[in-house]
Amino acid sequence: MQGRLEDGVVHLPGDARQRFHDSRGYGRPTGGDDLEVAPVEAAHLLSRDDIDGVDGMGLRELLARTGTTLDFVVYKDLRDRGFYLSPAREGWPGVADAADADFLVYPRGKGPWDGEVEHRVRVVGERESIPVSSLGEVVLAIVDEDGDLTYFDTEGDDPEGTAAEDLPADLDAELLSDRALVWDGVDRLYQRGFFGQRLYGRNADSGPLQLSLLEAAYLARADALAIDEADVVSRGRDVEGDRFDRRLAVYAALREAKTVPKSGFKFGSDFRVYTEFESVSDLSHSEFLVRVVAPDHTFVPRDLSLDVRLAGGVRKRMVFALTDDNGEIDWLSVSRLTP
């Protein structure tokens, strides 16, 4: 069987609909027995010797002419894993929303005729850039320079915790160049809220408490410290510029969601976050890491992979906080996926 390439679609004649769509979920029926398939689907049929050619072209020529090599790598991998999938083209079977996706992948045992989508997949090369605003409810299939595949699931998030906040009032505090010190009444802040760190070390049970500028600004806003919030924020901007405001917005939102954010420096992130917290004495492991980014941030796949791999290596979830200049936040969780 020879296909015909026209207007970006390969037309297959004869009994193509019965052979390829009705039984195996390829393409789009056009009426009668004919079938339209996307070039990547035609390439897959060629690789299986199910069709003889497209306008006389074999697999090599078709991939070169249509520029579908990366798509083919992903399409074949998902087919080999036992999935039926459709190109995310308007008017294609099963496609209700083609935005920001290259393929719609159906649950195992189901196809485009069932109306149920398991994954919306976008194909990305290792050297492409990825706007963070384009992620969420989509699976990234990243093809590296060796042709190997890594899948990342991206979805919206909504941090929630169980920490009960019990703050003191008007504690005397001293604002330093890049932190604040609290000398009295520190047990309540530290033990019951996990604010700060003991100046004498984490194993100390007495002595002053050192607070980050983020913690100090948050506590000053809540009138827990007898220092002016504006002074702390001004110091924070001196230390790290306008980024301090975005990080403070995220810190405050995490506290308001009853989670406990602490520095994520050891993990290369802005925060490590505890969702279940009663006291420092009963402290468990943090559940996820947060990196604060602007809504117009663009990922390099290698950096995204590094963040997610590191988080997974320490059994945590990677969450990005898309934070604009007004402090509005969208949460994005990214994790490795094995389809």
C-alpha positions as CSV (number, residue, x, y, z in Angstrom):
1,M,0.0,0.0,0.0
2,Q,1.3,3.4,-1.0
3,G,0.2,6.6,0.9
4,R,-0.1,10.1,-0.6
5,L,1.3,13.1,1.3
6,E,-0.8,16.2,0.8
7,D,-1.2,19.3,3.0
8,G,0.6,17.7,5.9
9,V,-1.5,14.6,6.0
10,V,-0.9,11.1,4.5
11,H,-3.9,9.6,2.7
12,L,-4.1,5.8,2.8
13,P,-6.4,4.1,0.3
14,G,-8.2,0.8,0.1
15,D,-9.1,-1.0,3.4
16,A,-6.8,1.3,5.5
17,R,-9.6,2.3,7.9
18,Q,-10.4,-1.3,8.8
19,R,-6.7,-2.3,9.0
20,F,-5.3,0.6,10.9
21,H,-8.0,2.7,12.6
22,D,-10.7,0.3,13.6
23,S,-8.3,-2.3,14.9
24,R,-5.3,-0.2,16.1
25,G,-6.4,3.4,16.5
26,Y,-4.3,5.1,13.7
27,G,-5.5,8.2,11.9
28,R,-8.8,9.9,11.0
29,P,-11.5,8.2,8.9
30,T,-12.6,10.3,5.9
31,G,-15.6,8.2,4.9
32,G,-15.6,4.8,3.3
33,D,-12.5,2.7,3.7
34,D,-9.9,5.4,3.2
35,L,-7.9,6.9,6.1
36,E,-5.9,10.0,6.8
37,V,-2.9,9.6,9.1
38,A,-0.3,12.1,10.4
39,P,3.2,11.8,9.0
40,V,4.5,10.4,12.3
41,E,1.8,7.7,12.2
42,A,2.7,6.9,8.6
43,A,6.4,6.7,9.7
44,H,5.4,4.2,12.3
45,L,3.5,2.1,9.8
46,L,6.5,2.2,7.5
47,S,8.8,1.1,10.3
48,R,6.5,-1.9,10.8
49,D,6.3,-2.7,7.1
50,D,2.6,-2.2,7.3
51,I,2.6,0.1,4.3
52,D,5.1,0.1,1.4
53,G,5.8,3.8,1.1
54,V,4.5,7.4,0.9
55,D,4.8,8.9,-2.5
56,G,7.5,6.4,-3.1
57,M,9.4,7.5,0.0
58,G,10.6,5.1,2.7
59,L,11.0,5.8,6.4
60,R,14.3,7.7,5.9
61,E,13.0,10.1,3.3
62,L,9.7,10.7,5.0
63,L,11.3,11.6,8.3
64,A,13.7,14.0,6.6
65,R,11.0,15.6,4.5
66,T,8.4,16.1,7.3
67,G,10.8,16.8,10.2
68,T,9.1,14.3,12.5
69,T,12.1,12.4,13.9
70,L,11.6,13.5,17.6
71,D,7.9,12.9,17.3
72,F,8.6,9.5,15.9
73,V,10.9,8.6,18.8
74,V,8.2,9.4,21.3
75,Y,5.3,7.9,19.2
76,K,7.1,4.6,18.8
77,D,8.1,4.4,22.5
78,L,4.5,4.9,23.6
79,R,3.2,2.4,21.1
80,D,5.8,-0.1,22.3
81,R,4.6,0.5,25.8
82,G,1.1,-0.7,24.8
83,F,-0.7,2.7,24.3
84,Y,-2.8,3.9,21.5
85,L,-2.3,7.6,20.8
86,S,-3.4,10.3,18.4
87,P,-1.7,13.4,17.1
88,A,-3.2,16.4,18.9
89,R,-4.7,17.9,15.8
90,E,-8.0,19.8,15.6
91,G,-10.6,17.5,14.1
92,W,-8.7,14.3,14.9
93,P,-10.5,11.5,16.8
94,G,-10.5,12.0,20.5
95,V,-9.0,15.5,20.3
96,A,-11.1,18.0,22.2
97,D,-8.2,20.4,23.2
98,A,-5.1,20.3,21.1
99,A,-3.4,23.3,22.8
100,D,0.1,22.8,24.2
101,A,0.2,19.0,23.3
102,D,1.6,16.9,20.4
103,F,-0.1,13.6,21.3
104,L,-3.1,12.5,23.3
105,V,-2.4,9.1,24.9
106,Y,-5.3,6.9,25.9
107,P,-5.5,4.5,28.8
108,R,-4.2,1.0,28.0
109,G,-6.9,-1.0,26.4
110,K,-8.7,2.1,25.1
111,G,-8.4,4.2,21.9
112,P,-9.6,7.4,20.4
113,W,-13.2,6.1,20.1
114,D,-13.5,5.8,23.9
115,G,-13.3,9.6,24.7
116,E,-10.9,9.1,27.7
117,V,-7.3,10.6,27.7
118,E,-4.6,9.3,30.0
119,H,-1.9,11.8,29.1
120,R,-1.5,15.0,27.0
121,V,2.1,14.7,25.8
122,R,4.4,17.4,24.4
123,V,7.6,16.5,22.6
124,V,10.7,18.6,23.5
125,G,14.3,18.3,22.4
126,E,17.1,18.6,24.9
127,R,18.1,22.0,23.7
128,E,14.7,23.6,23.4
129,S,13.5,26.2,25.8
130,I,10.2,25.6,27.8
131,P,8.2,28.6,29.1
132,V,7.0,27.7,32.6
133,S,3.6,29.3,31.8
134,S,3.0,26.6,29.2
135,L,3.3,23.7,31.7
136,G,0.6,22.1,33.8
137,E,-1.7,19.2,33.0
138,V,0.8,18.1,30.3
139,V,3.5,15.4,30.1
140,L,6.9,16.5,28.7
141,A,8.6,13.9,26.6
142,I,12.2,15.1,26.4
143,V,14.4,13.6,23.8
144,D,18.1,14.0,24.6
145,E,21.0,14.1,22.2
146,D,21.4,10.4,22.3
147,G,17.8,9.8,21.5
148,D,16.9,8.6,25.0
149,L,13.5,9.6,26.5
150,T,12.6,11.1,29.8
151,Y,9.0,11.8,30.8
152,F,8.0,14.6,33.2
153,D,4.5,14.9,34.6
154,T,3.5,18.6,35.2
155,E,0.4,19.6,37.0
156,G,-1.1,22.3,39.2
157,D,-0.5,22.1,42.9
158,D,-2.1,23.4,46.0
159,P,0.1,23.1,49.1
160,E,-1.7,22.2,52.3
161,G,-0.5,21.3,55.8
162,T,-1.5,20.8,59.3
163,A,0.7,23.2,61.2
164,A,-1.2,25.3,63.8
165,E,0.3,28.7,64.1
166,D,0.7,30.1,67.7
167,L,2.7,33.3,67.6
168,P,3.8,35.5,70.5
169,A,3.6,39.3,70.4
170,D,6.2,42.1,70.3
171,L,9.3,40.0,71.0
172,D,12.4,42.2,71.1
173,A,14.5,41.6,68.0
174,E,17.6,43.0,66.5
175,L,17.9,43.5,62.7
176,L,21.3,42.6,61.3
177,S,22.8,42.8,57.8
178,D,21.2,39.6,56.5
179,R,19.1,38.2,59.4
180,A,17.6,39.0,62.7
181,L,18.3,37.9,66.3
182,V,15.7,37.3,69.0
183,W,17.0,36.9,72.6
184,D,13.9,36.3,74.7
185,G,10.8,34.2,74.3
186,V,12.4,32.1,71.6
187,D,11.1,28.6,72.6
188,R,7.6,29.3,71.5
189,L,8.8,30.5,68.1
190,Y,11.3,27.7,67.5
191,Q,9.7,24.7,69.1
192,R,6.0,25.3,68.1
193,G,6.5,27.2,64.9
194,F,10.0,26.1,63.7
195,F,11.0,29.7,63.1
196,G,14.7,30.3,62.9
197,Q,17.6,28.3,64.2
198,R,19.4,28.3,67.6
199,L,22.4,30.6,67.5
200,Y,24.3,28.1,69.6
201,G,23.5,25.2,67.2
202,R,20.6,22.9,66.4
203,N,21.2,20.7,69.5
204,A,21.1,23.7,71.9
205,D,18.0,24.0,74.1
206,S,18.6,27.6,75.1
207,G,20.1,30.8,73.8
208,P,19.1,33.4,71.2
209,L,17.3,32.6,67.9
210,Q,18.5,33.7,64.5
211,L,15.8,34.3,61.9
212,S,16.1,34.7,58.2
213,L,15.0,38.0,56.7
214,L,11.9,36.2,55.3
215,E,11.0,34.8,58.7
216,A,11.6,38.2,60.3
217,A,9.5,40.0,57.7
218,Y,6.6,37.5,58.1
219,L,6.7,37.7,61.9
220,A,7.0,41.5,61.9
221,R,3.9,41.7,59.7
222,A,2.1,39.5,62.3
223,D,3.2,41.8,65.1
224,A,5.2,38.9,66.7
225,L,8.4,41.0,66.6
226,A,8.9,44.5,67.8
227,I,10.5,45.7,64.6
228,D,9.1,47.4,61.6
229,E,8.2,45.1,58.6
230,A,9.2,47.8,56.2
231,D,12.7,47.9,57.6
232,V,13.1,44.2,57.2
233,V,11.8,44.2,53.6
234,S,14.1,47.1,52.8
235,R,17.0,45.1,54.2
236,G,15.9,42.0,52.2
237,R,15.8,44.0,49.0
238,D,19.3,45.3,49.7
239,V,20.5,41.7,50.1
240,E,18.8,40.1,47.0
241,G,16.9,42.7,45.1
242,D,13.3,42.5,43.9
243,R,13.4,38.7,44.2
244,F,13.0,39.1,47.9
245,D,9.4,40.3,47.5
246,R,8.5,37.2,45.4
247,R,10.1,34.9,47.9
248,L,8.4,36.6,50.8
249,A,5.0,36.2,49.0
250,V,5.7,32.5,48.6
251,Y,6.9,32.1,52.2
252,A,3.8,33.8,53.5
253,A,1.5,31.7,51.3
254,L,3.1,28.5,52.5
255,R,2.7,29.6,56.1
256,E,-0.9,30.6,55.5
257,A,-1.5,27.1,53.9
258,K,-0.4,25.6,57.3
259,T,2.8,24.3,56.0
260,V,6.3,25.1,57.5
261,P,8.8,26.4,54.9
262,K,12.5,26.4,55.7
263,S,15.6,27.2,53.7
264,G,16.1,24.8,50.8
265,F,19.7,25.8,50.3
266,K,21.0,22.3,50.9
267,F,18.8,21.0,48.1
268,G,19.5,23.8,45.7
269,S,16.0,25.3,46.1
270,D,14.4,28.2,47.8
271,F,12.5,26.2,50.4
272,R,12.0,22.7,51.8
273,V,8.5,22.4,53.1
274,Y,7.0,20.3,56.0
275,T,3.3,19.6,55.6
276,E,2.8,17.8,58.9
277,F,4.2,19.6,61.9
278,E,3.4,19.8,65.6
279,S,6.8,20.6,67.2
280,V,10.5,20.5,66.4
281,S,10.8,17.6,68.9
282,D,8.6,15.5,66.6
283,L,10.0,16.7,63.3
284,S,9.6,14.4,60.3
285,H,11.1,14.8,56.9
286,S,10.1,17.6,54.6
287,E,7.8,16.6,51.8
288,F,8.6,18.9,48.9
289,L,11.0,21.5,47.6
290,V,10.0,24.9,46.2
291,R,11.8,27.0,43.7
292,V,10.4,30.6,43.2
293,V,10.3,31.7,39.5
294,A,8.7,34.5,37.6
295,P,5.7,33.7,35.4
296,D,7.8,34.5,32.3
297,H,10.5,32.1,33.4
298,T,11.9,29.8,30.7
299,F,13.3,26.3,31.6
300,V,16.2,24.7,29.9
301,P,15.4,20.9,29.9
302,R,18.7,20.1,31.5
303,D,18.1,22.4,34.5
304,L,14.5,21.1,34.9
305,S,15.8,17.5,34.9
306,L,18.4,18.4,37.5
307,D,15.8,20.0,39.8
308,V,13.4,17.0,39.5
309,R,16.2,14.4,39.8
310,L,17.6,16.0,42.9
311,A,14.1,16.2,44.5
312,G,13.4,12.6,43.7
313,G,16.8,11.5,45.0
314,V,15.9,12.9,48.5
315,R,12.3,11.5,48.2
316,K,10.7,14.9,47.8
317,R,8.4,16.5,45.3
318,M,9.6,19.4,43.1
319,V,7.2,22.4,43.1
320,F,7.7,25.7,41.3
321,A,6.0,28.8,42.6
322,L,5.2,31.1,39.6
323,T,5.1,34.4,41.4
324,D,4.4,37.8,39.7
325,D,5.3,41.3,41.0
326,N,1.9,41.5,42.8
327,G,2.5,38.4,44.8
328,E,0.0,36.3,42.8
329,I,1.1,32.6,42.8
330,D,0.5,29.6,40.6
331,W,1.9,26.4,41.9
332,L,3.4,23.8,39.5
333,S,4.4,20.3,40.5
334,V,6.9,18.4,38.2
335,S,7.8,14.8,38.7
336,R,9.4,11.9,36.7
337,L,6.9,9.7,35.0
338,T,7.1,6.1,33.7
339,P,4.1,5.7,31.3
